[in-house]
Amino acid sequence: KIDVLGSFSSWKLYEGKSDIGFNLKYPTDWTVTFDENFPDYVDFTPSSGNGFAALIIPATNKKQTLSQWLKARDKENNEVMGGQYPVKIVSTKKVRVGKISAIQRVEYMTAAGFKLIHTYAKKGNNFYMFTLTIRDSSGEYTTVDKKIYDKILSTVQF
């Protein structure tokens, strides 16, 4: 088994196309998946357990700040299906991703019944959402999952 919390030396480099706008490193035994129907979404999946995903969202208002965009996104998410499945923000903190300011939040997805970690950033005319994806049937993530997520995030370069 590969020590994903050890050295980056065995990790693979994901080099996004120029329209994706970022590179990152990920554990060697993980699979990268793309869906041609969703070209702005990249999924990084281990053979078992929780993974990592990146979503690029082009800014419709180029002057909109990350905080303004998140506020609008939260409002939109909480109005879906008549507001019966709101997203609850459990915690928020400022972090840095790829040398830029970002916001990391633990969000409780009421429709799904579990928490996700999202880290949001804005670079140029794009917003980026990096997610600790939940694949475990328990709907939980472990301390190790969080450490791997943070380690992948630490390798992001825009």
DAVEN-V785523 format. One record per helix or strand of 2 or more residues. SS is the DSSP state (2 for helix, 1 for strand). FROM is the first residue (numbers start at 1). TO is the last residue. If there is no record, write none. Layout:
SS_FROM_TO, SS_FROM_TO
This chain:
2_8_10, 1_12_15, 1_23_26, 1_31_35, 1_38_45, 1_51_58, 2_66_83, 1_87_97, 1_100_109, 1_114_123, 1_126_133, 2_143_153
